[in-house]
Amino acid sequence: MTLRCLAAFFLVAVAACAQGRMRPPQNVGCDRNALTVYQGKVRQYTRDRAQVKLVIDTEEKTVERIVLKLNGARTAESRFLWAGETFQAQHWRELESEPGKLKAGITVNAWVCSNGGPPLLDWQPPAR
C-alpha cells in the first residue's frame, strides 16, 4: 500500500511540475524574477498614436489593466509578438478588424516587468 501511495504522489508531483512557468520571450526587457505574465481574453482594447490599452480577463480569474506607452522609438510593433514570433505588418489584419478594433477570439500573454519597463504583448490568434 505504501508503494502505491508513493507512486500516486510522484505522478501528481510530476504533473504539477510539468505545468511549471511559461518561458518568457527573449526580448521581454527584465529578469524573469521581476516578471509577471497575464494570460487571457481581452475584454477591452484601444489603440491610438500615444498608447495601447488593454483590460484582460485572465485565466487566473483576475482582471488586469495594461498600458503600453508609445513614442517615436517605441512603436506598438516593437513590443508586440504574434504567437511568440516577431510581429509583422500582415499581423495587423489578423489582430484588428479595423484600426483600433480587436478581432473576436484574440487572446494575449501580457509580459509585465515590475521595474516599470514597457510590457511585451504576445497576441494569440483564435484556435481554428
C-alpha positions in Angstrom: 0.0 0.0 0.0 2.8 2.4 0.9 4.4 1.9 -2.5 1.1 2.7 -4.3 0.8 5.9 -2.3 4.3 7.0 -3.1 3.7 6.2 -6.8 0.5 8.2 -6.8 2.2 11.1 -5.1 5.1 11.0 -7.6 2.7 11.1 -10.5 0.8 14.0 -9.1 4.0 15.9 -8.4 5.3 15.2 -11.9 2.1 16.5 -13.4 2.2 19.7 -11.3 5.8 20.4 -12.2 5.2 19.8 -15.9 2.8 22.8 -16.0 5.6 25.0 -14.5 6.2 28.5 -15.5 5.8 29.8 -19.0 9.1 30.5 -20.8 9.4 34.3 -21.3 10.3 35.7 -24.7 14.0 36.8 -25.1 13.2 40.5 -25.6 11.0 40.9 -22.6 13.2 43.5 -21.0 13.8 42.3 -17.5 15.0 39.4 -15.4 12.4 36.6 -15.1 12.3 37.1 -11.3 10.9 40.6 -11.9 8.4 39.3 -14.5 4.7 38.5 -14.5 2.6 37.2 -17.3 -1.1 37.8 -17.6 -2.8 35.3 -19.9 -6.3 35.6 -21.0 -9.1 37.1 -23.1 -9.0 40.7 -24.0 -12.1 42.4 -22.6 -11.3 45.9 -23.8 -8.7 47.2 -26.3 -7.9 50.7 -27.5 -5.0 51.8 -29.6 -4.0 55.3 -30.7 -0.7 57.1 -31.5 0.1 57.6 -27.9 -0.7 54.2 -26.3 -2.3 50.7 -26.4 -4.6 50.0 -23.5 -6.0 46.5 -22.6 -8.2 45.1 -20.0 -7.6 41.3 -19.7 -9.8 38.7 -18.1 -7.1 36.3 -17.0 -7.1 32.6 -16.8 -6.5 33.0 -13.1 -9.9 34.8 -12.8 -8.4 38.3 -12.2 -8.9 41.5 -14.3 -5.7 43.2 -15.3 -5.2 46.6 -16.9 -2.2 47.0 -19.2 -0.9 50.3 -20.8 1.8 50.3 -23.4 3.0 53.9 -23.9 4.2 54.7 -27.4 6.7 57.3 -28.7 9.0 57.7 -31.7 11.4 54.9 -30.7 8.8 52.6 -29.2 6.1 51.6 -31.7 3.4 49.1 -31.0 5.1 46.6 -33.3 8.3 46.8 -31.3 6.5 45.5 -28.2 4.1 43.0 -29.9 4.6 39.4 -30.8 2.3 37.1 -32.8 2.1 33.6 -31.3 5.6 34.0 -29.9 7.2 35.3 -33.2 8.1 38.7 -34.4 5.1 40.9 -35.1 4.9 41.6 -38.9 2.9 44.2 -40.8 0.5 41.4 -42.1 -0.4 40.6 -38.5 -2.4 43.8 -38.2 -5.1 42.3 -40.5 -5.3 39.2 -38.2 -5.3 41.3 -35.0 -7.7 44.1 -35.8 -10.9 44.2 -37.9 -10.2 47.9 -38.4 -7.6 50.2 -36.8 -8.1 50.2 -33.0 -10.7 47.4 -33.1 -9.6 44.0 -31.9 -11.0 40.9 -33.7 -13.1 38.4 -31.8 -11.3 35.4 -30.2 -7.9 37.0 -29.8 -6.2 36.3 -26.5 -2.9 37.7 -25.2 0.0 36.9 -23.0 1.0 40.2 -21.4 4.5 40.1 -20.0 4.9 42.8 -17.4 8.2 43.8 -15.7 8.0 45.0 -12.1 10.7 47.5 -12.9 8.3 49.7 -14.8 9.6 48.8 -18.3 7.1 48.6 -21.2 5.0 45.5 -21.3 5.5 42.9 -24.1 2.2 41.8 -25.7 2.2 38.3 -27.2 -1.0 38.1 -29.2 -2.5 34.6 -29.7 -4.8 34.0 -32.7 -8.1 32.2 -32.2 -8.0 28.4 -32.4 -9.0 27.2 -35.8 
